[in-house]
């Protein structure tokens, strides 16, 4: 029994040594946006995308790790829920895209304020950049799909 206990303890010790926590990633906001757009820092991990003083979207380094193909559904749901804190109500549809050298998660997010019944619609692109997963979000009311495309192409590595 003592040998079995010793083996179990040794296995647990070795397993703990083998698993390393993910190293923090330094944010990379070195991006050239299309003419007329600029990045405005909001924090160490987030910038707003601005045109003529109006925020049209943003770019943030998420805490989803560094492997887009292994983001668990529960982590993705928790992240999207964090974008619409209570009492706001998030509804979304997510699609994983991995084709023709493009790999990202496309999220269509609808946020409803139950108090005012106002609705915001955002498009999110989650993708790997410089060792971390970034979230490019764009306000659908301010940018149609044709206007969003060149921003995505400028930001996506």
C-alpha positions as CSV (number, residue, x, y, z in Angstrom):
1,X,0.0,0.0,0.0
2,X,2.9,2.4,0.8
3,X,4.5,1.7,-2.6
4,X,1.2,2.5,-4.3
5,X,0.8,5.7,-2.4
6,X,4.4,6.7,-3.2
7,X,3.8,6.0,-6.9
8,X,0.6,8.0,-6.9
9,X,2.4,10.9,-5.2
10,X,5.3,10.7,-7.6
11,X,2.9,10.7,-10.6
12,X,1.1,13.8,-9.3
13,X,4.4,15.6,-8.7
14,X,5.7,14.8,-12.2
15,X,2.4,15.8,-13.7
16,X,2.6,19.1,-11.9
17,X,6.1,19.7,-13.2
18,X,5.1,18.9,-16.7
19,X,2.3,21.4,-17.0
20,X,3.5,25.0,-17.4
21,X,1.2,28.0,-17.1
22,X,0.8,30.0,-20.3
23,X,3.3,32.8,-20.4
24,X,1.7,36.3,-20.7
25,X,1.8,37.7,-24.2
26,X,3.0,41.3,-24.9
27,X,0.2,43.0,-26.8
28,X,1.0,43.7,-30.5
29,X,-0.9,46.7,-31.8
30,X,1.6,47.5,-34.6
31,X,-1.0,47.7,-37.3
32,X,-1.5,50.0,-40.3
33,X,-5.2,50.6,-40.8
34,X,-6.8,51.8,-44.0
35,X,-6.6,55.6,-44.6
36,X,-8.9,57.6,-42.3
37,X,-8.9,55.0,-39.5
38,X,-6.6,55.0,-36.4
39,X,-6.0,53.1,-33.2
40,X,-6.6,54.8,-29.9
41,X,-5.2,53.1,-26.8
42,X,-7.8,52.2,-24.1
43,X,-5.6,50.0,-21.9
44,X,-2.5,47.9,-22.1
45,X,-4.5,45.2,-23.9
46,X,-7.1,47.1,-25.9
47,X,-7.3,49.8,-28.5
48,X,-10.3,51.5,-30.1
49,X,-10.7,51.8,-33.9
50,X,-11.5,55.4,-34.6
51,X,-12.5,57.5,-37.6
52,X,-13.1,61.3,-37.3
53,X,-13.3,61.0,-33.5
54,X,-16.0,58.2,-33.6
55,X,-15.3,54.8,-32.2
56,X,-16.2,52.2,-34.8
57,X,-14.8,49.1,-33.1
58,X,-11.8,47.9,-31.3
59,X,-9.0,45.4,-31.0
60,X,-8.1,43.6,-27.7
61,X,-5.8,40.9,-26.6
62,X,-8.0,38.2,-25.0
63,X,-7.2,35.8,-22.2
64,X,-8.3,32.8,-24.4
65,X,-4.7,31.4,-24.6
66,X,-2.6,31.0,-27.7
67,X,-4.2,28.1,-29.7
68,X,-7.3,29.1,-31.6
69,X,-8.0,25.6,-32.6
70,X,-8.2,24.5,-29.0
71,X,-10.4,27.2,-27.5
72,X,-13.0,25.4,-25.5
73,X,-16.7,26.3,-26.1
74,X,-17.2,27.1,-22.5
75,X,-14.3,29.6,-22.6
76,X,-15.6,31.2,-25.7
77,X,-19.1,31.5,-24.2
78,X,-17.7,33.0,-21.0
79,X,-15.6,35.5,-23.0
80,X,-18.6,36.6,-25.1
81,X,-20.8,36.9,-22.0
82,X,-18.1,39.2,-20.6
83,X,-18.7,41.6,-23.5
84,X,-22.2,42.2,-22.3
85,X,-22.2,42.4,-18.5
86,X,-25.6,42.0,-16.7
87,X,-28.2,43.3,-17.1
88,X,-27.3,43.3,-20.8
89,X,-28.4,40.2,-22.8
90,X,-26.0,38.8,-25.3
91,X,-27.1,36.6,-28.2
92,X,-24.5,35.3,-30.6
93,X,-23.6,32.9,-33.4
94,X,-20.0,31.8,-33.8
95,X,-18.4,30.1,-36.8
96,X,-14.9,28.6,-36.9
97,X,-13.1,29.3,-40.2
98,X,-10.0,27.4,-41.2
99,X,-9.4,27.5,-45.0
100,X,-7.0,29.1,-47.5
101,X,-4.5,30.2,-44.9
102,X,-7.2,31.9,-42.9
103,X,-8.0,30.7,-39.4
104,X,-10.4,32.6,-37.2
105,X,-13.6,32.5,-35.3
106,X,-16.3,34.8,-36.7
107,X,-18.9,35.9,-34.1
108,X,-22.1,37.8,-34.8
109,X,-23.1,39.4,-31.5
110,X,-26.4,41.1,-30.6
111,X,-26.5,42.9,-27.2
112,X,-29.9,44.0,-25.9
113,X,-30.4,46.3,-23.0
114,X,-33.6,45.1,-21.3
115,X,-34.2,48.4,-19.6
116,X,-34.1,50.6,-22.7
117,X,-34.7,47.8,-25.3
118,X,-31.8,49.2,-27.4
119,X,-29.9,46.7,-29.5
120,X,-26.3,46.8,-30.6
121,X,-24.9,44.5,-33.3
122,X,-21.2,43.8,-33.5
123,X,-19.1,41.6,-35.6
124,X,-16.1,39.9,-33.9
125,X,-13.1,38.2,-35.4
126,X,-11.0,36.1,-33.0
127,X,-7.6,35.2,-34.4
128,X,-4.0,34.3,-33.5
129,X,-1.5,37.2,-33.6
130,X,2.0,37.4,-32.1
131,X,1.3,34.4,-29.8
132,X,-2.1,35.5,-28.4
133,X,-5.7,35.4,-29.4
134,X,-7.0,38.8,-30.4
135,X,-10.6,40.0,-30.8
136,X,-11.3,42.5,-33.6
137,X,-14.8,43.9,-33.1
138,X,-16.7,46.3,-35.3
139,X,-20.0,48.1,-34.8
140,X,-22.4,46.9,-37.5
141,X,-24.5,50.1,-37.3
142,X,-21.5,52.2,-38.2
143,X,-19.7,49.9,-40.6
144,X,-21.3,47.7,-43.2
145,X,-19.7,44.5,-44.4
146,X,-17.9,46.2,-47.3
147,X,-16.3,48.8,-44.9
148,X,-15.4,46.1,-42.4
149,X,-13.4,43.9,-44.9
150,X,-10.4,46.3,-45.4
151,X,-10.1,46.7,-41.6
152,X,-10.1,43.0,-41.1
153,X,-7.5,42.5,-43.8
154,X,-5.3,45.2,-42.2
155,X,-5.5,43.6,-38.8
156,X,-5.5,39.9,-39.6
157,X,-1.8,38.7,-39.8
